[in-house]
């Protein structure tokens, strides 16, 4: 599953950026305002090359990523895509075999969304990312503990935090949760929000039954943000 998701993401990004002009390549990516479209592509190509060569020390830290971008600063789109093509199969196999964290796949899928939104394109097709995204949602929601409980409804599925009264039904646990919030949200938007690609205000505009606090701060895995992000058209 993970290898297929990586390969399909690679193919979609390659199609998205092929033939971009200099102005588009130099466009700042709103989700990563220190990077341009060219920088994101260089990072993705560099990640595949590093994974294939087992140069993973420092992954996925900022120094590791910055070196990838710096080393490829003068390369054309065709050169970056050719490098990525060369190493994509090895990277996909390494993810599937767990020789590198599955976070390498999510790095690709999240940056695909970054590029889509920077370039004003449509959201990626459901079958390219939803399977991997479900695992992230489950991991995040299942990791919630405390007197605040959360129910997430999206993509025809419901996830409950472990201390939610409905989740605890029929088994003995500690103190009952005193506050419950339920959020119903488009699955692409949920995935973007969990990866810190939506602002607090944007997350507050999701459909909430109960308070969105503290979730607009707690759910984003890389911390909350306040800069509004572009939202692509979804099919």
TORKOL-735730 format. One record per residue (C-alpha): residue number from 1; residue in three letters; chain; x, y, z. Coordinates in steps of 0.02 Angstrom, whole numbers. Each point is the difference from the previous one (the first is absolute). Layout:
N
<num NUM | residu ALA | chaine A | xx X | yy Y | zz Z>
...
This chain:
235
<num 1 | residu UNK | chaine A | xx 0 | yy 0 | zz 0>
<num 2 | residu UNK | chaine A | xx 132 | yy 127 | zz 50>
<num 3 | residu UNK | chaine A | xx 108 | yy -32 | zz -152>
<num 4 | residu UNK | chaine A | xx -149 | yy 24 | zz -116>
<num 5 | residu UNK | chaine A | xx -47 | yy 161 | zz 89>
<num 6 | residu UNK | chaine A | xx 177 | yy 65 | zz -21>
<num 7 | residu UNK | chaine A | xx 9 | yy -45 | zz -184>
<num 8 | residu UNK | chaine A | xx -168 | yy 79 | zz -38>
<num 9 | residu UNK | chaine A | xx 47 | yy 158 | zz 96>
<num 10 | residu UNK | chaine A | xx 163 | yy 10 | zz -95>
<num 11 | residu UNK | chaine A | xx -92 | yy -15 | zz -166>
<num 12 | residu UNK | chaine A | xx -126 | yy 134 | zz 45>
<num 13 | residu UNK | chaine A | xx 131 | yy 125 | zz 57>
<num 14 | residu UNK | chaine A | xx 105 | yy -32 | zz -155>
<num 15 | residu UNK | chaine A | xx -152 | yy 36 | zz -109>
<num 16 | residu UNK | chaine A | xx -42 | yy 155 | zz 101>
<num 17 | residu UNK | chaine A | xx 171 | yy 83 | zz -14>
<num 18 | residu UNK | chaine A | xx 52 | yy -55 | zz -174>
<num 19 | residu UNK | chaine A | xx 12 | yy 150 | zz -113>
<num 20 | residu UNK | chaine A | xx -14 | yy 133 | zz 134>
<num 21 | residu UNK | chaine A | xx 78 | yy 167 | zz -44>
<num 22 | residu UNK | chaine A | xx 128 | yy 95 | zz 101>
<num 23 | residu UNK | chaine A | xx -130 | yy 109 | zz 84>
<num 24 | residu UNK | chaine A | xx -99 | yy -151 | zz 60>
<num 25 | residu UNK | chaine A | xx 156 | yy -89 | zz 62>
<num 26 | residu UNK | chaine A | xx 49 | yy 156 | zz 97>
<num 27 | residu UNK | chaine A | xx -172 | yy 15 | zz 80>
<num 28 | residu UNK | chaine A | xx 2 | yy -5 | zz 190>
<num 29 | residu UNK | chaine A | xx -93 | yy -149 | zz 72>
<num 30 | residu UNK | chaine A | xx -126 | yy 66 | zz 128>
<num 31 | residu UNK | chaine A | xx 11 | yy -154 | zz 111>
<num 32 | residu UNK | chaine A | xx 192 | yy 12 | zz 0>
<num 33 | residu UNK | chaine A | xx 30 | yy 187 | zz -20>
<num 34 | residu UNK | chaine A | xx 189 | yy -20 | zz 5>
<num 35 | residu UNK | chaine A | xx -6 | yy -114 | zz -152>
<num 36 | residu UNK | chaine A | xx -44 | yy 26 | zz -183>
<num 37 | residu UNK | chaine A | xx -82 | yy -128 | zz -114>
<num 38 | residu UNK | chaine A | xx 175 | yy -43 | zz -64>
<num 39 | residu UNK | chaine A | xx 61 | yy -25 | zz 178>
<num 40 | residu UNK | chaine A | xx -141 | yy -123 | zz 39>
<num 41 | residu UNK | chaine A | xx 37 | yy -99 | zz -157>
<num 42 | residu UNK | chaine A | xx 186 | yy -2 | zz 42>
<num 43 | residu UNK | chaine A | xx -40 | yy -64 | zz 174>
<num 44 | residu UNK | chaine A | xx -110 | yy -141 | zz -68>
<num 45 | residu UNK | chaine A | xx 130 | yy -53 | zz -128>
<num 46 | residu UNK | chaine A | xx 137 | yy 13 | zz 130>
<num 47 | residu UNK | chaine A | xx -98 | yy -104 | zz 125>
<num 48 | residu UNK | chaine A | xx -21 | yy -141 | zz -125>
<num 49 | residu UNK | chaine A | xx 185 | yy 6 | zz -43>
<num 50 | residu UNK | chaine A | xx 52 | yy 3 | zz 183>
<num 51 | residu UNK | chaine A | xx -116 | yy -144 | zz 45>
<num 52 | residu UNK | chaine A | xx 64 | yy -104 | zz -145>
<num 53 | residu UNK | chaine A | xx 181 | yy 35 | zz 52>
<num 54 | residu UNK | chaine A | xx -43 | yy -26 | zz 185>
<num 55 | residu UNK | chaine A | xx 57 | yy 176 | zz 41>
<num 56 | residu UNK | chaine A | xx -130 | yy 21 | zz 135>
<num 57 | residu UNK | chaine A | xx 100 | yy 74 | zz 144>
<num 58 | residu UNK | chaine A | xx -94 | yy 154 | zz 58>
<num 59 | residu UNK | chaine A | xx -161 | yy -48 | zz -89>
<num 60 | residu UNK | chaine A | xx -122 | yy 87 | zz -1>
<num 61 | residu UNK | chaine A | xx 78 | yy 151 | zz 83>
<num 62 | residu UNK | chaine A | xx 18 | yy 174 | zz -74>
<num 63 | residu UNK | chaine A | xx 188 | yy -15 | zz -27>
<num 64 | residu UNK | chaine A | xx -24 | yy -161 | zz -100>
<num 65 | residu UNK | chaine A | xx -134 | yy 80 | zz -108>
<num 66 | residu UNK | chaine A | xx 95 | yy 163 | zz -22>
<num 67 | residu UNK | chaine A | xx 151 | yy -94 | zz -67>
<num 68 | residu UNK | chaine A | xx -109 | yy -85 | zz -131>
<num 69 | residu UNK | chaine A | xx -66 | yy 167 | zz -60>
<num 70 | residu UNK | chaine A | xx 169 | yy 85 | zz 0>
<num 71 | residu UNK | chaine A | xx 82 | yy -140 | zz -99>
<num 72 | residu UNK | chaine A | xx -133 | yy 11 | zz -135>
<num 73 | residu UNK | chaine A | xx -22 | yy 188 | zz -10>
<num 74 | residu UNK | chaine A | xx 57 | yy 15 | zz -181>
<num 75 | residu UNK | chaine A | xx -87 | yy -152 | zz -71>
<num 76 | residu UNK | chaine A | xx -143 | yy 8 | zz -123>
<num 77 | residu UNK | chaine A | xx -168 | yy -81 | zz 26>
<num 78 | residu UNK | chaine A | xx 46 | yy -135 | zz -125>
<num 79 | residu UNK | chaine A | xx 160 | yy -38 | zz 94>
<num 80 | residu UNK | chaine A | xx -90 | yy -11 | zz 167>
<num 81 | residu UNK | chaine A | xx -135 | yy -112 | zz -72>
<num 82 | residu UNK | chaine A | xx 129 | yy -112 | zz -81>
<num 83 | residu UNK | chaine A | xx 90 | yy -20 | zz 166>
<num 84 | residu UNK | chaine A | xx -163 | yy -38 | zz 88>
<num 85 | residu UNK | chaine A | xx -49 | yy -125 | zz -135>
<num 86 | residu UNK | chaine A | xx 166 | yy -88 | zz 24>
<num 87 | residu UNK | chaine A | xx -26 | yy -28 | zz 186>
<num 88 | residu UNK | chaine A | xx -190 | yy -7 | zz 20>
<num 89 | residu UNK | chaine A | xx -15 | yy -189 | zz -7>
<num 90 | residu UNK | chaine A | xx 136 | yy -25 | zz 130>
<num 91 | residu UNK | chaine A | xx -80 | yy 130 | zz 113>
<num 92 | residu UNK | chaine A | xx -172 | yy -81 | zz -17>
<num 93 | residu UNK | chaine A | xx 71 | yy -171 | zz 42>
<num 94 | residu UNK | chaine A | xx 93 | yy 68 | zz 151>
<num 95 | residu UNK | chaine A | xx -163 | yy 74 | zz 67>
<num 96 | residu UNK | chaine A | xx -98 | yy -160 | zz -30>
<num 97 | residu UNK | chaine A | xx 135 | yy -106 | zz 83>
<num 98 | residu UNK | chaine A | xx 8 | yy 120 | zz 149>
<num 99 | residu UNK | chaine A | xx 184 | yy 35 | zz -31>
<num 100 | residu UNK | chaine A | xx -45 | yy 183 | zz 16>
<num 101 | residu UNK | chaine A | xx -146 | yy 74 | zz 98>
<num 102 | residu UNK | chaine A | xx -169 | yy 13 | zz -85>
<num 103 | residu UNK | chaine A | xx 20 | yy 185 | zz 33>
<num 104 | residu UNK | chaine A | xx 98 | yy 6 | zz -164>
<num 105 | residu UNK | chaine A | xx -163 | yy -42 | zz -90>
<num 106 | residu UNK | chaine A | xx -97 | yy 131 | zz 96>
<num 107 | residu UNK | chaine A | xx 137 | yy 127 | zz -37>
<num 108 | residu UNK | chaine A | xx -36 | yy -28 | zz -185>
<num 109 | residu UNK | chaine A | xx -190 | yy 4 | zz 19>
<num 110 | residu UNK | chaine A | xx 2 | yy 156 | zz 107>
<num 111 | residu UNK | chaine A | xx 119 | yy 92 | zz -116>
<num 112 | residu UNK | chaine A | xx -108 | yy -54 | zz -146>
<num 113 | residu UNK | chaine A | xx -140 | yy 96 | zz 83>
<num 114 | residu UNK | chaine A | xx 118 | yy 146 | zz 29>
<num 115 | residu UNK | chaine A | xx 40 | yy 8 | zz -185>
<num 116 | residu UNK | chaine A | xx -181 | yy -22 | zz -53>
<num 117 | residu UNK | chaine A | xx -52 | yy 146 | zz 109>
<num 118 | residu UNK | chaine A | xx 147 | yy 110 | zz -52>
<num 119 | residu UNK | chaine A | xx -39 | yy -28 | zz -184>
<num 120 | residu UNK | chaine A | xx -188 | yy 14 | zz 13>
<num 121 | residu UNK | chaine A | xx -31 | yy -178 | zz -58>
<num 122 | residu UNK | chaine A | xx -138 | yy -120 | zz 52>
<num 123 | residu UNK | chaine A | xx 18 | yy -111 | zz 153>
<num 124 | residu UNK | chaine A | xx 83 | yy -169 | zz -31>
<num 125 | residu UNK | chaine A | xx -117 | yy -145 | zz -39>
<num 126 | residu UNK | chaine A | xx -68 | yy -96 | zz 149>
<num 127 | residu UNK | chaine A | xx 81 | yy -167 | zz -43>
<num 128 | residu UNK | chaine A | xx 173 | yy 76 | zz 1>
<num 129 | residu UNK | chaine A | xx 10 | yy 47 | zz 184>
<num 130 | residu UNK | chaine A | xx -154 | yy -51 | zz 100>
<num 131 | residu UNK | chaine A | xx 61 | yy -173 | zz 53>
<num 132 | residu UNK | chaine A | xx 158 | yy 69 | zz 77>
<num 133 | residu UNK | chaine A | xx -95 | yy 147 | zz 74>
<num 134 | residu UNK | chaine A | xx -119 | yy -112 | zz 95>
<num 135 | residu UNK | chaine A | xx 146 | yy -73 | zz 97>
<num 136 | residu UNK | chaine A | xx 58 | yy 174 | zz 50>
<num 137 | residu UNK | chaine A | xx -173 | yy 53 | zz 59>
<num 138 | residu UNK | chaine A | xx -17 | yy -158 | zz 104>
<num 139 | residu UNK | chaine A | xx 172 | yy 22 | zz 77>
<num 140 | residu UNK | chaine A | xx -32 | yy 182 | zz 47>
<num 141 | residu UNK | chaine A | xx -174 | yy -27 | zz 72>
<num 142 | residu UNK | chaine A | xx 49 | yy -158 | zz 94>
<num 143 | residu UNK | chaine A | xx 142 | yy 97 | zz 79>
<num 144 | residu UNK | chaine A | xx -117 | yy 125 | zz 85>
<num 145 | residu UNK | chaine A | xx -13 | yy -20 | zz 188>
<num 146 | residu UNK | chaine A | xx -81 | yy 102 | zz 137>
<num 147 | residu UNK | chaine A | xx -163 | yy 79 | zz 53>
<num 148 | residu UNK | chaine A | xx -31 | yy 73 | zz -174>
<num 149 | residu UNK | chaine A | xx -61 | yy -131 | zz -123>
<num 150 | residu UNK | chaine A | xx -15 | yy 13 | zz -188>
<num 151 | residu UNK | chaine A | xx -105 | yy -84 | zz -134>
<num 152 | residu UNK | chaine A | xx 57 | yy 24 | zz -180>
<num 153 | residu UNK | chaine A | xx -121 | yy -36 | zz -142>
<num 154 | residu UNK | chaine A | xx 68 | yy 0 | zz -177>
<num 155 | residu UNK | chaine A | xx -2 | yy -106 | zz -157>
<num 156 | residu UNK | chaine A | xx -141 | yy -108 | zz 66>
<num 157 | residu UNK | chaine A | xx 101 | yy -50 | zz 154>
<num 158 | residu UNK | chaine A | xx -6 | yy 50 | zz 182>
<num 159 | residu UNK | chaine A | xx 153 | yy 3 | zz 113>
<num 160 | residu UNK | chaine A | xx -15 | yy 24 | zz 189>
<num 161 | residu UNK | chaine A | xx 135 | yy 43 | zz 125>
<num 162 | residu UNK | chaine A | xx 29 | yy -143 | zz 125>
<num 163 | residu UNK | chaine A | xx -76 | yy 94 | zz 148>
<num 164 | residu UNK | chaine A | xx -159 | yy 47 | zz -92>
<num 165 | residu UNK | chaine A | xx -152 | yy -74 | zz 92>
<num 166 | residu UNK | chaine A | xx -58 | yy -89 | zz -158>
<num 167 | residu UNK | chaine A | xx 170 | yy -79 | zz -23>
<num 168 | residu UNK | chaine A | xx 6 | yy -57 | zz 181>
<num 169 | residu UNK | chaine A | xx -172 | yy -82 | zz -4>
<num 170 | residu UNK | chaine A | xx 7 | yy -175 | zz 68>
<num 171 | residu UNK | chaine A | xx 172 | yy 9 | zz 77>
<num 172 | residu UNK | chaine A | xx 72 | yy 70 | zz 160>
<num 173 | residu UNK | chaine A | xx 111 | yy 153 | zz -13>
<num 174 | residu UNK | chaine A | xx 52 | yy 149 | zz 104>
<num 175 | residu UNK | chaine A | xx -95 | yy 161 | zz 26>
<num 176 | residu UNK | chaine A | xx -130 | yy 43 | zz -131>
<num 177 | residu UNK | chaine A | xx 37 | yy 137 | zz -124>
<num 178 | residu UNK | chaine A | xx -93 | yy 159 | zz 48>
<num 179 | residu UNK | chaine A | xx 2 | yy 93 | zz -166>
<num 180 | residu UNK | chaine A | xx -34 | yy -70 | zz -173>
<num 181 | residu UNK | chaine A | xx 18 | yy 83 | zz -168>
<num 182 | residu UNK | chaine A | xx -54 | yy -76 | zz -165>
<num 183 | residu UNK | chaine A | xx 68 | yy 61 | zz -166>
<num 184 | residu UNK | chaine A | xx -65 | yy -43 | zz -172>
<num 185 | residu UNK | chaine A | xx 120 | yy 49 | zz -138>
<num 186 | residu UNK | chaine A | xx 51 | yy -38 | zz -178>
<num 187 | residu UNK | chaine A | xx 136 | yy -133 | zz 2>
<num 188 | residu UNK | chaine A | xx 126 | yy 99 | zz -103>
<num 189 | residu UNK | chaine A | xx -23 | yy 148 | zz 116>
<num 190 | residu UNK | chaine A | xx 23 | yy -112 | zz 152>
<num 191 | residu UNK | chaine A | xx 161 | yy -73 | zz -69>
<num 192 | residu UNK | chaine A | xx 66 | yy 174 | zz -38>
<num 193 | residu UNK | chaine A | xx -49 | yy 64 | zz 171>
<num 194 | residu UNK | chaine A | xx 85 | yy -144 | zz 91>
<num 195 | residu UNK | chaine A | xx 160 | yy 43 | zz -94>
<num 196 | residu UNK | chaine A | xx -7 | yy 183 | zz 54>
<num 197 | residu UNK | chaine A | xx -60 | yy 59 | zz -172>
<num 198 | residu UNK | chaine A | xx -154 | yy 91 | zz 63>
<num 199 | residu UNK | chaine A | xx -9 | yy 150 | zz 115>
<num 200 | residu UNK | chaine A | xx -89 | yy 3 | zz 166>
<num 201 | residu UNK | chaine A | xx -137 | yy 106 | zz -79>
<num 202 | residu UNK | chaine A | xx -21 | yy -122 | zz -144>
<num 203 | residu UNK | chaine A | xx -13 | yy -147 | zz 120>
<num 204 | residu UNK | chaine A | xx -127 | yy 96 | zz 105>
<num 205 | residu UNK | chaine A | xx -107 | yy 13 | zz -157>
<num 206 | residu UNK | chaine A | xx -15 | yy -189 | zz -10>
<num 207 | residu UNK | chaine A | xx -169 | yy -68 | zz 58>
<num 208 | residu UNK | chaine A | xx 14 | yy -13 | zz 189>
<num 209 | residu UNK | chaine A | xx -125 | yy -65 | zz 126>
<num 210 | residu UNK | chaine A | xx 81 | yy 64 | zz 159>
<num 211 | residu UNK | chaine A | xx 150 | yy 112 | zz 17>
<num 212 | residu UNK | chaine A | xx 143 | yy -7 | zz -126>
<num 213 | residu UNK | chaine A | xx 115 | yy 38 | zz 146>
<num 214 | residu UNK | chaine A | xx 128 | yy -70 | zz 41>
<num 215 | residu UNK | chaine A | xx 0 | yy -98 | zz -164>
<num 216 | residu UNK | chaine A | xx 52 | yy 140 | zz -117>
<num 217 | residu UNK | chaine A | xx 164 | yy 2 | zz 97>
<num 218 | residu UNK | chaine A | xx 14 | yy -184 | zz 45>
<num 219 | residu UNK | chaine A | xx -41 | yy -87 | zz -164>
<num 220 | residu UNK | chaine A | xx 132 | yy 77 | zz -116>
<num 221 | residu UNK | chaine A | xx 149 | yy -117 | zz 16>
<num 222 | residu UNK | chaine A | xx 128 | yy 135 | zz -37>
<num 223 | residu UNK | chaine A | xx -84 | yy 134 | zz 103>
<num 224 | residu UNK | chaine A | xx -141 | yy 123 | zz -36>
<num 225 | residu UNK | chaine A | xx 14 | yy 140 | zz -126>
<num 226 | residu UNK | chaine A | xx -93 | yy 163 | zz -29>
<num 227 | residu UNK | chaine A | xx 34 | yy 35 | zz -185>
<num 228 | residu UNK | chaine A | xx -149 | yy -47 | zz -108>
<num 229 | residu UNK | chaine A | xx 36 | yy -131 | zz -131>
<num 230 | residu UNK | chaine A | xx -74 | yy -18 | zz -175>
<num 231 | residu UNK | chaine A | xx -133 | yy -136 | zz -14>
<num 232 | residu UNK | chaine A | xx -7 | yy -90 | zz -167>
<num 233 | residu UNK | chaine A | xx -155 | yy -59 | zz -90>
<num 234 | residu UNK | chaine A | xx -47 | yy -178 | zz 44>
<num 235 | residu UNK | chaine A | xx -92 | yy -124 | zz -107>
